[in-house]
């Protein structure tokens, strides 16, 4: 009897600690149970998606909401089980109904525990000792507190999701819907002028920092996947990192040195790098395909295509820096290749310019 109640109290404390670390402490990878539960549900959905054919993306897009619902149910069940283990030995003695005999089975204990945790309350069972009265009072406080915390947590998660999607759509619109960083850079520097580029990139850096911190505080955001690639974290992070790489390697250093060394450009580069690093380090990312000689050739073609786009926009470029461009791509792209396929995005959807180069024959 005492062992059962100690086990119940320990189970309740375990779930309360998990809720505290997930909702209040709010750091990626710090939860006790929630991260493992989320990964398990994600693995099940990913397994179903593999067998769904064309509806694979639709199933994966339901992962975020389903994980939210299942996590709330998981927490509720854990707290109810813990309370039931404490309550069952008291059935028929300190906890009795208003009339009739008291069933002492575990299902009855679950019913009483659920009622004591519910803010609505109800049921015929009532405490008849000081200890059980305190237990019911504590359960009601736990139930009300957890409910309010979870509701506020969900508001923050969906607020972060909205801001992330707004950032992704903004970047996609700045590329003209092409997902091409060279097009975005050409639009930021019409006629080769960099007057507006710094301020626009500074605005993006602020939104990017907020998105990075949202994924750090609310890890559930990672599992929200949309069928449209424009909303993929891997895609807009790729566009920003490719944009900075082009600024650092393709632009003429004498004419555009101020832009290359500006705080805005460096902030965008570091922010996108940190966001991808957070996802790669704290979530079950898949191993990306290794690059080969053909891939290197396609990256060279991608760089030449970007240079041509920039020249057409009146931007002075340095086309002899392809090796520097490749070195930078080899530094940050492996993380993109691990994060993108995890959520069901092919690299051709993330890297649109190199994807077009794949369809051109090698020399």
Residue frames relative to the residue before (quaternion, step in Angstrom):
aa qw qx qy qz dx dy dz
X 1.0000 0.0000 0.0000 0.0000 0.00 0.00 0.00
X 0.7034 0.4470 -0.2676 0.4836 3.57 0.79 -1.01
X 0.6307 0.5335 -0.3322 0.4552 3.57 1.03 -0.81
X 0.6374 0.5303 -0.3234 0.4560 3.58 1.00 -0.81
X 0.6813 0.4775 -0.2917 0.4720 3.57 0.94 -0.84
X 0.6215 0.5213 -0.3434 0.4734 3.59 1.05 -0.70
X 0.6383 0.5205 -0.3154 0.4713 3.58 1.03 -0.84
X 0.6531 0.5157 -0.3104 0.4595 3.57 0.99 -0.83
X 0.6587 0.5001 -0.3090 0.4696 3.57 0.96 -0.85
X 0.6475 0.5107 -0.3186 0.4674 3.58 1.01 -0.82
X 0.6455 0.5147 -0.3256 0.4609 3.60 0.99 -0.80
X 0.6403 0.5189 -0.3221 0.4659 3.58 0.99 -0.81
X 0.6650 0.4979 -0.3012 0.4682 3.58 0.93 -0.89
X 0.6175 0.5501 -0.3415 0.4466 3.59 1.05 -0.74
X 0.7041 0.4478 -0.2728 0.4788 3.58 0.87 -0.93
X 0.6220 0.5210 -0.3471 0.4703 3.60 1.05 -0.64
X 0.6381 0.5110 -0.3284 0.4731 3.59 1.03 -0.74
X 0.6370 0.5206 -0.3285 0.4639 3.59 1.02 -0.77
X 0.6514 0.4985 -0.3116 0.4796 3.59 0.97 -0.85
X 0.6318 0.5328 -0.3305 0.4557 3.59 0.98 -0.82
X 0.7054 0.4637 -0.2753 0.4600 3.59 0.80 -1.00
X 0.6915 0.4834 -0.2837 0.4557 3.59 1.01 -0.75
X 0.7791 0.3692 -0.1728 0.4762 3.56 0.83 -1.04
X 0.7953 0.3234 -0.1597 0.4873 3.58 0.78 -0.99
X 0.6982 0.4259 -0.2834 0.5009 3.60 0.83 -0.89
X 0.0501 -0.8912 0.4507 0.0074 3.55 1.23 -0.67
X 0.4378 0.6215 -0.5354 0.3679 3.55 0.30 1.33
X 0.5346 -0.6328 0.4514 0.3318 3.56 -0.95 0.83
X 0.8397 0.2137 -0.1690 0.4698 3.55 -0.94 0.96
X 0.6026 0.5963 -0.3642 0.3855 3.64 1.19 0.11
X 0.5117 0.6544 -0.4272 0.3570 3.61 1.16 -0.25
X 0.4705 -0.6764 0.4932 0.2790 3.57 -1.19 0.56
X 0.8187 0.1806 -0.0486 0.5429 3.57 0.84 -1.03
X 0.6197 0.6045 -0.3455 0.3621 3.58 0.95 -0.89
X 0.6648 0.4947 -0.3451 0.4407 3.68 0.78 -0.81
X 0.6675 0.4911 -0.3048 0.4694 3.60 0.98 -0.82
X 0.6353 0.5173 -0.3275 0.4708 3.57 1.02 -0.77
X 0.6561 0.5153 -0.3131 0.4539 3.59 0.88 -0.92
X 0.6718 0.4936 -0.3023 0.4622 3.58 0.93 -0.86
X 0.6302 0.5335 -0.3364 0.4529 3.58 1.05 -0.73
X 0.6645 0.4823 -0.3040 0.4830 3.59 0.90 -0.92
X 0.6384 0.5271 -0.3231 0.4585 3.59 0.99 -0.83
X 0.6506 0.5176 -0.3163 0.4568 3.60 0.96 -0.85
X 0.6377 0.5176 -0.3273 0.4673 3.59 1.02 -0.77
X 0.6834 0.4819 -0.2882 0.4666 3.58 0.88 -0.94
X 0.6386 0.5146 -0.3312 0.4666 3.58 1.02 -0.74
X 0.6288 0.5270 -0.3315 0.4659 3.57 1.07 -0.71
X 0.6491 0.4954 -0.3129 0.4852 3.59 1.02 -0.79
X 0.6434 0.5427 -0.3277 0.4291 3.58 1.00 -0.83
X 0.6113 0.5675 -0.3562 0.4211 3.59 1.04 -0.71
X 0.7292 0.4155 -0.2249 0.4950 3.57 1.13 -0.65
X 0.5858 0.6317 -0.3434 0.3740 3.56 1.30 -0.06
X 0.4004 -0.7380 0.4684 0.2751 3.60 1.23 -0.07
X 0.8544 -0.0601 0.0675 0.5117 3.56 -0.79 -1.05
X 0.6703 0.4939 -0.3001 0.4655 3.57 1.17 -0.44
X 0.3067 0.7816 -0.4909 0.2325 3.56 1.28 0.28
X 0.6776 0.5003 -0.2933 0.4522 3.58 0.87 -0.94
X 0.6365 0.5388 -0.3305 0.4419 3.57 1.03 -0.78
X 0.6545 0.5057 -0.3101 0.4687 3.57 0.97 -0.86
X 0.6734 0.4886 -0.3014 0.4657 3.58 0.90 -0.88
X 0.6338 0.5374 -0.3372 0.4425 3.59 1.07 -0.64
X 0.6428 0.5037 -0.3240 0.4776 3.61 1.25 -0.33
X 0.4510 0.7344 -0.4309 0.2677 3.59 1.27 -0.27
X 0.6610 0.5368 -0.3202 0.4152 3.59 0.81 -0.97
X 0.7102 0.4370 -0.2784 0.4766 3.63 0.67 -1.01
X 0.6604 0.5093 -0.3215 0.4485 3.61 0.95 -0.82
X 0.6383 0.5114 -0.3289 0.4721 3.59 1.02 -0.73
X 0.6169 0.5369 -0.3464 0.4595 3.60 1.02 -0.73
X 0.6869 0.4812 -0.2845 0.4644 3.58 0.82 -1.03
X 0.6886 0.4843 -0.2925 0.4536 3.59 0.87 -0.94
X 0.6324 0.5310 -0.3405 0.4496 3.61 1.04 -0.70
X 0.6356 0.5059 -0.3317 0.4796 3.60 0.98 -0.80
X 0.6565 0.5007 -0.3092 0.4719 3.59 0.97 -0.84
X 0.6260 0.5454 -0.3241 0.4535 3.58 1.05 -0.79
X 0.6643 0.4879 -0.2971 0.4821 3.58 0.94 -0.89
X 0.6568 0.5136 -0.3122 0.4553 3.59 0.92 -0.92
X 0.6625 0.5001 -0.3072 0.4654 3.59 0.94 -0.86
X 0.6568 0.5207 -0.3181 0.4431 3.58 0.92 -0.86
X 0.6727 0.4807 -0.2998 0.4759 3.59 0.93 -0.86
X 0.6467 0.5174 -0.3181 0.4614 3.58 1.04 -0.77
X 0.6398 0.5159 -0.3229 0.4692 3.59 0.98 -0.80
X 0.6511 0.5178 -0.3153 0.4567 3.57 0.94 -0.87
X 0.6768 0.4771 -0.2924 0.4783 3.57 0.90 -0.91
X 0.6376 0.5386 -0.3323 0.4393 3.60 0.99 -0.77
X 0.6418 0.5212 -0.3269 0.4578 3.60 1.00 -0.76
X 0.6547 0.4859 -0.3085 0.4899 3.58 1.11 -0.64
X 0.7085 0.4936 -0.2563 0.4344 3.57 0.97 -0.88
X 0.6064 0.6248 -0.3743 0.3191 3.62 0.87 -0.87
X 0.6810 0.4796 -0.3326 0.4423 3.67 0.79 -0.78
X 0.6720 0.5013 -0.2961 0.4576 3.60 1.21 -0.42
X 0.4799 0.6760 -0.4426 0.3417 3.60 1.22 -0.18
X 0.7923 0.2768 -0.2349 0.4903 3.54 -0.94 0.96
X 0.7331 0.3299 -0.2249 0.5506 3.58 1.22 -0.25
X 0.8276 0.1316 -0.0500 0.5434 3.59 0.18 -1.25
X 0.7393 0.2575 -0.1872 0.5934 3.60 1.24 -0.29
X 0.1307 0.7978 -0.5681 0.1538 3.57 -0.52 1.23
X 0.5046 -0.6102 0.4979 0.3537 3.57 -1.24 0.38
X 0.6645 -0.5144 0.3552 0.4094 3.55 -1.26 0.25
X 0.7995 -0.0029 -0.0003 0.6007 3.61 1.16 -0.49
X 0.7494 0.3950 -0.2912 0.4444 3.55 -1.23 0.47
X 0.6637 -0.4960 0.3851 0.4064 3.50 -1.38 0.01
X 0.3941 -0.7196 0.5298 0.2149 3.54 -1.25 0.51
X 0.3290 -0.7195 0.5703 0.2210 3.64 -0.61 1.05
X 0.2188 -0.8043 0.5432 0.1007 3.58 -0.98 0.81
X 0.3962 0.7168 -0.4826 0.3102 3.58 1.21 0.41
X 0.6562 -0.5496 0.3551 0.3758 3.55 -1.28 0.42
X 0.5843 0.5693 -0.3822 0.4340 3.61 1.08 -0.58
X 0.6378 0.5082 -0.3243 0.4794 3.59 1.01 -0.79
X 0.6310 0.5275 -0.3298 0.4635 3.56 1.03 -0.79
X 0.6330 0.5174 -0.3293 0.4724 3.60 1.03 -0.76
X 0.6393 0.5268 -0.3253 0.4560 3.58 1.00 -0.82
X 0.6755 0.4791 -0.2952 0.4765 3.58 0.87 -0.92
X 0.6441 0.5201 -0.3259 0.4566 3.60 0.99 -0.83
X 0.6538 0.5169 -0.3133 0.4551 3.58 0.94 -0.86
X 0.6589 0.5031 -0.3059 0.4682 3.57 1.00 -0.84
X 0.6774 0.4963 -0.3034 0.4503 3.59 0.98 -0.81
X 0.6732 0.4753 -0.2925 0.4851 3.59 1.17 -0.56
X 0.6128 0.5832 -0.3481 0.4039 3.57 1.14 -0.58
X 0.4503 -0.6776 0.5083 0.2825 3.55 -1.03 0.80
X 0.6006 0.5494 -0.3614 0.4547 3.59 1.24 -0.35
X 0.2493 -0.7892 0.5185 0.2149 3.55 1.06 -0.81
X 0.3308 0.7445 -0.5438 0.2013 3.56 -1.17 -0.46
X 0.5804 0.5714 -0.4416 0.3762 3.54 -1.30 0.15
X 0.5079 -0.6772 0.4581 0.2712 3.51 -1.23 0.58
X 0.5971 0.6005 -0.3616 0.3899 3.58 1.21 -0.33
X 0.0206 -0.8057 0.5903 -0.0439 3.55 -0.88 1.00
X 0.4931 -0.6463 0.4880 0.3179 3.60 -1.15 0.56
X 0.1390 -0.8051 0.5739 0.0553 3.56 -1.07 0.78
X 0.6920 0.3557 -0.3033 0.5500 3.58 1.14 0.57
X 0.6562 -0.5214 0.3624 0.4076 3.54 -1.22 0.41
X 0.6563 0.5323 -0.3104 0.4355 3.58 0.96 -0.87
X 0.7067 0.4424 -0.2752 0.4786 3.59 0.86 -0.91
X 0.5878 0.5464 -0.3808 0.4592 3.60 1.12 -0.53
X 0.6507 0.4928 -0.3112 0.4868 3.58 0.99 -0.81
X 0.6221 0.5434 -0.3372 0.4517 3.58 1.06 -0.75
X 0.6708 0.4860 -0.2985 0.4742 3.60 0.90 -0.88
X 0.6357 0.5217 -0.3287 0.4644 3.56 1.03 -0.81
X 0.6661 0.4970 -0.3051 0.4650 3.59 0.91 -0.91
X 0.6437 0.5231 -0.3265 0.4533 3.58 0.98 -0.81
X 0.6562 0.5039 -0.3198 0.4618 3.59 0.95 -0.81
X 0.6424 0.5070 -0.3228 0.4754 3.60 1.04 -0.75
X 0.6367 0.5164 -0.3258 0.4710 3.58 1.00 -0.82
X 0.6689 0.5107 -0.3092 0.4429 3.59 0.85 -0.93
X 0.6822 0.4795 -0.2928 0.4679 3.59 0.88 -0.92
X 0.6694 0.5083 -0.3040 0.4486 3.59 0.94 -0.89
X 0.6680 0.4976 -0.3052 0.4617 3.57 0.89 -0.92
X 0.6406 0.5311 -0.3315 0.4446 3.58 0.95 -0.82
X 0.6883 0.4706 -0.2946 0.4669 3.60 0.84 -0.92
X 0.6415 0.5236 -0.3251 0.4567 3.59 1.03 -0.77
X 0.6711 0.4964 -0.3043 0.4589 3.58 0.90 -0.91
X 0.6441 0.5194 -0.3310 0.4536 3.60 0.97 -0.80
X 0.6712 0.4740 -0.3056 0.4811 3.59 0.92 -0.85
X 0.6083 0.5522 -0.3449 0.4540 3.59 1.10 -0.69
X 0.6641 0.5028 -0.3068 0.4605 3.58 0.93 -0.87
X 0.6077 0.5444 -0.3517 0.4589 3.57 1.05 -0.71
X 0.6782 0.4859 -0.2899 0.4689 3.58 0.94 -0.88
X 0.6247 0.5397 -0.3409 0.4497 3.59 1.01 -0.78
X 0.7269 0.4251 -0.2577 0.4739 3.58 0.79 -0.96
X 0.5768 0.5443 -0.3807 0.4756 3.58 1.19 -0.41
X 0.6549 0.4992 -0.3006 0.4812 3.58 1.00 -0.84
X 0.6315 0.5303 -0.3278 0.4610 3.57 1.06 -0.75
X 0.6465 0.5125 -0.3195 0.4661 3.58 0.97 -0.83
X 0.6710 0.4859 -0.3053 0.4696 3.59 0.93 -0.85
X 0.6280 0.5273 -0.3400 0.4604 3.59 1.03 -0.71
X 0.6732 0.4872 -0.2975 0.4701 3.57 0.93 -0.88
X 0.6201 0.5340 -0.3450 0.4596 3.58 1.07 -0.69
X 0.6429 0.5051 -0.3180 0.4800 3.58 1.01 -0.80
X 0.6608 0.5138 -0.3101 0.4509 3.59 0.89 -0.91
X 0.6759 0.4831 -0.2953 0.4718 3.57 0.94 -0.87
X 0.6108 0.5500 -0.3484 0.4506 3.59 1.03 -0.75
X 0.6756 0.4856 -0.2923 0.4715 3.57 0.89 -0.93
X 0.6463 0.5159 -0.3238 0.4598 3.57 0.99 -0.81
X 0.6509 0.5057 -0.3149 0.4705 3.58 0.99 -0.80
X 0.6508 0.5156 -0.3185 0.4575 3.58 1.05 -0.72
X 0.6707 0.4348 -0.3001 0.5206 3.59 1.23 -0.32
X 0.4895 -0.6668 0.4287 0.3633 3.58 1.27 0.05
X 0.6458 -0.5373 0.3097 0.4453 3.56 1.19 0.53
X 0.5407 0.6505 -0.3875 0.3665 3.58 1.28 0.06
X 0.3273 -0.7411 0.5151 0.2800 3.58 1.12 -0.60
X 0.5232 0.6345 -0.3935 0.4108 3.58 1.26 0.38
X 0.4037 -0.7394 0.4885 0.2273 3.57 -0.60 1.16
X 0.6074 0.5578 -0.3595 0.4367 3.61 1.09 -0.64
X 0.6370 0.5054 -0.3242 0.4833 3.59 1.02 -0.76
X 0.6399 0.5245 -0.3210 0.4609 3.57 0.99 -0.80
X 0.6663 0.4916 -0.3024 0.4721 3.58 0.93 -0.87
X 0.6324 0.5280 -0.3296 0.4611 3.58 1.02 -0.77
X 0.6719 0.4803 -0.2971 0.4792 3.59 1.04 -0.73
X 0.6395 0.5163 -0.3255 0.4675 3.58 1.12 -0.59
X 0.7814 0.2471 -0.1167 0.5610 3.61 1.18 -0.59
X 0.0126 -0.8301 0.5575 -0.0039 3.62 0.56 1.06
X 0.8321 0.1193 -0.1205 0.5280 3.55 -0.82 1.02
X 0.6202 -0.5716 0.3345 0.4204 3.57 1.23 0.35
X 0.5264 0.6247 -0.4165 0.3990 3.59 1.26 0.15
X 0.2313 -0.8061 0.5353 0.1006 3.57 -0.87 0.95
X 0.2667 0.8115 -0.4896 0.1752 3.59 1.24 0.38
X 0.7800 0.3468 -0.1756 0.4904 3.59 0.83 -1.00
X 0.5111 0.6880 -0.4171 0.3024 3.60 1.17 -0.45
X 0.6738 0.5166 -0.3139 0.4249 3.59 0.84 -0.94
X 0.6850 0.4784 -0.2981 0.4616 3.60 0.87 -0.90
X 0.6450 0.5135 -0.3274 0.4617 3.60 0.98 -0.80
X 0.6752 0.4797 -0.2982 0.4744 3.58 0.93 -0.84
X 0.6028 0.5462 -0.3589 0.4577 3.60 1.09 -0.60
X 0.6344 0.5164 -0.3237 0.4755 3.60 1.02 -0.77
X 0.6517 0.5060 -0.3087 0.4733 3.56 0.99 -0.84
X 0.6266 0.5518 -0.3346 0.4369 3.58 1.01 -0.79
X 0.6493 0.5083 -0.3222 0.4650 3.60 0.99 -0.78
X 0.6704 0.4805 -0.2988 0.4799 3.59 0.92 -0.88
X 0.6374 0.5335 -0.3190 0.4553 3.56 1.05 -0.78
X 0.6381 0.5196 -0.3245 0.4665 3.59 1.00 -0.79
X 0.6460 0.5113 -0.3173 0.4697 3.59 1.01 -0.81
X 0.6601 0.5041 -0.3069 0.4648 3.59 0.99 -0.80
X 0.6316 0.5249 -0.3338 0.4628 3.57 0.99 -0.80
X 0.6874 0.4731 -0.2862 0.4709 3.60 0.87 -0.91
X 0.5982 0.5592 -0.3622 0.4452 3.60 1.09 -0.65
X 0.6724 0.4719 -0.2981 0.4861 3.61 0.98 -0.80
X 0.6359 0.5193 -0.3293 0.4664 3.57 1.14 -0.55
X 0.7201 0.4309 -0.2398 0.4881 3.58 1.00 -0.84
X 0.7971 0.1903 -0.0689 0.5689 3.59 1.02 -0.81
X 0.1890 -0.8396 0.4990 0.1015 3.61 0.26 1.25
X 0.5276 0.6400 -0.4128 0.3765 3.61 1.16 -0.43
X 0.5417 0.6434 -0.3971 0.3671 3.60 1.14 -0.54
X 0.5822 0.6174 -0.3735 0.3745 3.56 1.06 -0.74
X 0.7295 0.4720 -0.2410 0.4323 3.58 0.97 -0.89
X 0.5436 0.5828 -0.4200 0.4341 3.59 1.26 0.06
X 0.0162 0.8161 -0.5689 0.1001 3.52 -0.33 1.33
X 0.1876 -0.7868 0.5817 0.0858 3.59 -0.93 0.91
X 0.5717 -0.6209 0.4136 0.3414 3.55 -1.09 0.70
X 0.6605 0.4859 -0.3113 0.4803 3.58 1.08 -0.65
X 0.4426 -0.7262 0.4546 0.2648 3.63 -0.59 1.09
X 0.5518 0.6340 -0.4071 0.3576 3.61 1.11 -0.51
X 0.6987 0.4635 -0.2734 0.4715 3.61 1.15 -0.52
X 0.4718 0.6892 -0.4382 0.3323 3.59 1.26 -0.04
X 0.4978 -0.6471 0.4894 0.3065 3.57 -0.95 0.90
X 0.6396 0.5381 -0.3282 0.4400 3.57 0.99 -0.83
X 0.6746 0.4999 -0.3141 0.4432 3.59 0.99 -0.75
X 0.7287 0.4072 -0.2923 0.4667 3.62 0.68 -0.92
X 0.5894 0.5388 -0.3771 0.4691 3.60 1.16 -0.46
X 0.6293 0.5314 -0.3253 0.4646 3.56 1.03 -0.82
X 0.6518 0.5228 -0.3214 0.4455 3.58 0.88 -0.93
X 0.6837 0.4845 -0.2922 0.4609 3.59 0.90 -0.91
X 0.6688 0.4841 -0.3088 0.4723 3.60 0.93 -0.82
X 0.6429 0.5024 -0.3204 0.4813 3.58 1.04 -0.73
X 0.6056 0.5600 -0.3383 0.4529 3.57 1.08 -0.76
X 0.6903 0.4645 -0.2813 0.4781 3.58 0.83 -0.98
X 0.6308 0.5335 -0.3351 0.4530 3.58 1.02 -0.76
X 0.6455 0.4984 -0.3166 0.4845 3.59 1.02 -0.76
X 0.6277 0.5257 -0.3409 0.4620 3.60 0.98 -0.77
X 0.7092 0.4789 -0.2589 0.4480 3.57 0.94 -0.93
X 0.8019 0.3153 -0.1436 0.4868 3.58 1.03 -0.70
X 0.7573 0.4178 -0.2311 0.4456 3.60 0.88 -0.83
X 0.6574 0.5160 -0.3297 0.4393 3.61 1.05 -0.64
X 0.5660 -0.5912 0.4558 0.3498 3.54 -1.16 0.67
X 0.4118 -0.7591 0.4436 0.2395 3.62 -0.54 1.12
X 0.6431 0.5299 -0.3362 0.4388 3.59 1.07 -0.59
X 0.7309 0.4263 -0.2430 0.4743 3.55 0.92 -0.87
X 0.8063 0.2617 -0.1091 0.5190 3.57 0.99 -0.81
X 0.2413 0.8088 -0.5041 0.1830 3.58 1.15 0.53
X 0.6307 0.5449 -0.3360 0.4386 3.60 1.03 -0.76
X 0.6557 0.4987 -0.3112 0.4737 3.57 1.01 -0.79
X 0.6580 0.5319 -0.3118 0.4324 3.56 0.90 -0.93
X 0.7616 0.3667 -0.2025 0.4945 3.59 1.01 -0.74
X 0.4351 0.7263 -0.4494 0.2851 3.58 1.26 0.05
X 0.6069 -0.5693 0.4209 0.3612 3.55 -1.23 0.57
X 0.6134 0.5705 -0.3530 0.4168 3.59 1.06 -0.72
X 0.6771 0.4848 -0.2944 0.4688 3.59 0.87 -0.94
X 0.6779 0.4886 -0.2938 0.4640 3.56 0.89 -0.91
X 0.6373 0.5272 -0.3268 0.4574 3.60 1.06 -0.71
X 0.6353 0.5149 -0.3262 0.4742 3.57 1.01 -0.80
X 0.6558 0.5143 -0.3138 0.4549 3.59 0.92 -0.90
X 0.7085 0.4565 -0.2720 0.4644 3.58 0.81 -0.98
X 0.6475 0.5325 -0.3225 0.4396 3.58 1.00 -0.81
X 0.6705 0.4813 -0.2984 0.4794 3.59 0.92 -0.89
X 0.6290 0.5338 -0.3248 0.4625 3.57 1.04 -0.79
X 0.6829 0.4872 -0.2879 0.4621 3.59 0.91 -0.90
X 0.6258 0.5401 -0.3405 0.4480 3.59 1.02 -0.74
X 0.6877 0.4631 -0.2840 0.4817 3.59 0.84 -0.96
X 0.6307 0.5330 -0.3352 0.4537 3.59 1.03 -0.75
X 0.6278 0.5388 -0.3285 0.4557 3.60 1.03 -0.80
X 0.6819 0.4775 -0.2845 0.4754 3.58 0.91 -0.91
X 0.6773 0.5033 -0.2952 0.4481 3.56 0.91 -0.90
X 0.7194 0.4674 -0.2562 0.4454 3.59 1.00 -0.79
X 0.7967 0.3588 -0.1541 0.4613 3.59 1.03 -0.73
X 0.7446 0.3535 -0.2098 0.5259 3.58 1.22 -0.08
X 0.5989 -0.6137 0.3838 0.3427 3.59 -1.19 0.53
X 0.0051 0.8294 -0.5573 0.0384 3.57 0.38 1.22
X 0.4517 -0.6883 0.5096 0.2502 3.52 -1.23 0.62
X 0.5353 -0.6117 0.4721 0.3411 3.54 -1.19 0.49
X 0.3398 -0.7624 0.5198 0.1817 3.56 -0.73 1.06
X 0.6035 -0.5567 0.4261 0.3799 3.54 -1.27 0.39
X 0.4667 -0.6807 0.4940 0.2736 3.55 -1.00 0.87
X 0.4851 -0.6612 0.4884 0.2981 3.54 -1.09 0.70
X 0.1515 -0.7716 0.6121 0.0841 3.55 -1.18 0.64
X 0.7561 -0.3685 0.2611 0.4737 3.57 -1.32 -0.13
X 0.6402 0.5274 -0.3306 0.4502 3.58 1.00 -0.79
X 0.6411 0.5190 -0.3253 0.4625 3.57 1.04 -0.76
X 0.6279 0.5264 -0.3323 0.4671 3.59 1.00 -0.76
X 0.6343 0.5188 -0.3286 0.4696 3.56 1.00 -0.78
X 0.6651 0.4982 -0.3127 0.4601 3.59 0.94 -0.84
X 0.6301 0.5212 -0.3408 0.4639 3.59 1.05 -0.67
X 0.6150 0.5249 -0.3436 0.4777 3.58 1.08 -0.68
X 0.6550 0.4999 -0.3095 0.4747 3.57 0.94 -0.84
X 0.6162 0.5442 -0.3353 0.4601 3.56 1.09 -0.74
X 0.6501 0.5107 -0.3121 0.4681 3.58 0.96 -0.86
X 0.6650 0.4979 -0.3095 0.4626 3.60 0.91 -0.87
X 0.6319 0.5171 -0.3313 0.4728 3.58 1.06 -0.73
X 0.6405 0.5173 -0.3232 0.4665 3.58 1.02 -0.78
X 0.6328 0.5307 -0.3232 0.4619 3.57 0.99 -0.85
X 0.6523 0.5124 -0.3140 0.4618 3.57 0.95 -0.84
X 0.6347 0.5279 -0.3227 0.4630 3.59 1.03 -0.82
X 0.6760 0.4905 -0.2908 0.4668 3.57 0.94 -0.89
X 0.6321 0.5246 -0.3331 0.4628 3.59 0.99 -0.77
X 0.6518 0.5281 -0.3164 0.4430 3.56 0.97 -0.86
X 0.6797 0.4705 -0.2797 0.4883 3.56 1.21 -0.53
X 0.5696 -0.6247 0.3695 0.3857 3.59 1.28 0.12
X 0.4811 0.6572 -0.4379 0.3806 3.58 1.20 0.43
X 0.4056 -0.7049 0.5318 0.2362 3.57 -0.93 0.94
X 0.0539 -0.8310 0.5531 -0.0247 3.56 -0.62 1.14
X 0.2875 -0.7008 0.6202 0.2036 3.50 -1.40 0.24
X 0.1918 -0.8411 0.5005 0.0726 3.57 -0.16 1.31
X 0.6079 0.5837 -0.3514 0.4078 3.61 1.23 -0.07
X 0.5982 0.5867 -0.3497 0.4191 3.59 1.25 0.23
X 0.2309 0.8119 -0.5102 0.1647 3.58 1.15 0.52
X 0.6291 0.5422 -0.3475 0.4352 3.61 1.02 -0.71
X 0.6386 0.5121 -0.3214 0.4761 3.57 1.06 -0.73
X 0.6229 0.5340 -0.3287 0.4677 3.55 1.08 -0.78
X 0.6673 0.4989 -0.3007 0.4641 3.58 0.90 -0.92
X 0.6372 0.5362 -0.3339 0.4415 3.60 0.96 -0.79
X 0.6669 0.4873 -0.2981 0.4784 3.57 0.97 -0.84
X 0.6335 0.5249 -0.3310 0.4621 3.60 0.98 -0.80
X 0.6670 0.4999 -0.3040 0.4613 3.58 0.95 -0.84
X 0.6152 0.5551 -0.3514 0.4358 3.60 1.18 -0.45
X 0.8334 0.2504 -0.1200 0.4778 3.58 0.70 -1.02
X 0.5845 0.6372 -0.3787 0.3300 3.60 1.09 -0.48
X 0.5760 0.5986 -0.4112 0.3754 3.69 0.95 -0.57
X 0.6332 0.5158 -0.3472 0.4609 3.62 1.00 -0.69
X 0.6202 0.5300 -0.3388 0.4687 3.58 1.01 -0.78
X 0.6748 0.5056 -0.2916 0.4516 3.58 0.94 -0.88
X 0.6553 0.4734 -0.3216 0.4930 3.60 1.19 -0.37
X 0.6989 0.4795 -0.2798 0.4509 3.58 0.95 -0.86
X 0.6608 0.5632 -0.3261 0.3740 3.61 0.80 -0.98
X 0.7328 0.4217 -0.2860 0.4510 3.67 0.64 -0.92
X 0.5197 0.6381 -0.4235 0.3786 3.61 1.16 -0.39
X 0.7606 0.3276 -0.1783 0.5314 3.57 0.99 -0.84
X 0.6396 -0.6006 0.3079 0.3680 3.55 1.21 0.49
X 0.5281 0.6056 -0.4340 0.4075 3.60 1.12 0.51
X 0.3562 -0.7131 0.5635 0.2170 3.56 -0.92 0.93
X 0.6050 -0.5797 0.4002 0.3712 3.58 -1.13 0.61
X 0.6081 0.5528 -0.3707 0.4327 3.62 1.07 -0.54
X 0.6359 0.4972 -0.3303 0.4893 3.60 1.24 -0.41
X 0.6691 0.4815 -0.2844 0.4894 3.57 1.17 -0.57
X 0.7751 0.2265 -0.0950 0.5821 3.57 0.87 -1.04
X 0.1558 -0.8492 0.4989 0.0754 3.56 0.26 1.28
X 0.6649 0.5162 -0.3229 0.4326 3.62 0.92 -0.83
X 0.6786 0.4498 -0.2937 0.5009 3.60 0.92 -0.84
X 0.5875 0.5754 -0.3679 0.4339 3.57 1.15 -0.58
X 0.6462 0.4957 -0.3173 0.4859 3.57 1.06 -0.72
X 0.6297 0.5415 -0.3374 0.4432 3.58 1.07 -0.71
X 0.5786 0.6021 -0.3744 0.4031 3.59 1.15 -0.55
X 0.6870 0.4855 -0.2829 0.4608 3.57 1.12 -0.58
X 0.6084 0.5187 -0.3703 0.4730 3.56 1.25 -0.01
X 0.4956 -0.6777 0.4452 0.3114 3.60 -0.85 0.83
X 0.4835 -0.6452 0.5052 0.3076 3.54 -1.16 0.65
X 0.5545 -0.6173 0.4313 0.3542 3.59 -1.11 0.61
